[in-house]
Amino acid sequence: MSKTKTHFGFQQIDSDDKREKVREVFDNVVEGYDLMNDLMSLGVHRIWKRVAAEMSEIRPDSYFLDLAGGTGDMISLMAPRLNHEGSAILSDINEKMLVTGRDKLIDSGINNFLAVQLDAQLIPFKQDSFDVISIAFGLRNVTDKKKALNSILYCLKPGGKLIVLEFSKPTNEIIREIYDFYSFEIIPKLGELVLSSEESYRYLAESIRMHPTQDELKELFENCGFENCNYENLTNGVVAIHTGTKPREP
Ligand SMILES: C[S@@+](CC[C@H](N)C(=O)[O-])C[C@H]1O[C@@H](n2cnc3c(N)ncnc32)[C@H](O)[C@@H]1O
């Protein structure tokens, strides 16, 4: 039987191998991950994450799950908004990223959250568990996006909201060309300079190019059964925030 294929950056690989390859990428960069985010985006990723947090409409008593949460930036914005009736979970498939995120949050005085190692494609929580689920710069790395969206839909409460913050397609042709040059020529060199990891940051550039466009991702949300599907471009579409809710009626 032939194996299903997927992409890992520009390479075609067996789907079964992607998880391991993505794990290697994040194992390689974990120590300088936050520094590289600040350098690559000149700190603007912090603003993108703040906008995503605002769009979540989280309430003090919300049950919140952050998927592919890495070093914990989304939890640091969301957990302080919760009271004792709410709940926040930092999750990631990669143990090193998760532990780094957990420790960073605790060191910064945030401790009203749980840390759980999990795959966004098979979320091990009961049906209708969460009011808000977010995934920031994570969906691109997941082998089967549809499977992840179905799993998210299952775990959201009826009326619950999904927020996906992800690199996307710049809307202006000139900005797209500058951004391409920056992604393929500058970012991998920066990765080499800071973390001796040119390859990991080349994967970043390639995976951004392979990710669905704004409209394609919105359609995928709709096909999976989300309603009120929308997106907002930030920084001319360099990133987009997609939102969708779980229907109240089955
Ligand atoms: C670019 S980082 C984003 C981290 C964080 N959300 C942020 O915005 O800084 C992508 C994260 O996705 C995680 N990841 C990749 N595949 C995953 C999967 N199938 N399920 C859960 N997490 C995954 C990686 O381990 C990594 O920590």
The ligand as an ORCA input file, in Angstrom:
! r2SCAN-3c Opt
* xyz 0 1
  C       6.424     28.319     15.681
  S       6.082     27.516     17.201
  C       4.790     28.525     17.894
  C       4.895     28.637     19.379
  C       3.960     29.663     20.018
  N       2.573     29.350     19.781
  C       4.247     31.059     19.535
  O       3.375     31.658     18.898
  O       5.354     31.554     19.765
  C       5.202     26.099     16.645
  C       4.944     25.090     17.743
  O       4.062     24.097     17.209
  C       4.357     22.869     17.847
  N       3.748     21.777     17.083
  C       4.105     21.300     15.880
  N       3.283     20.298     15.503
  C       2.371     20.152     16.494
  C       1.253     19.295     16.688
  N       0.911     18.364     15.782
  N       0.523     19.437     17.820
  C       0.861     20.346     18.746
  N       1.921     21.186     18.628
  C       2.663     21.097     17.509
  C       5.881     22.880     17.878
  O       6.401     21.939     18.783
  C       6.166     24.347     18.243
  O       6.306     24.508     19.625
*
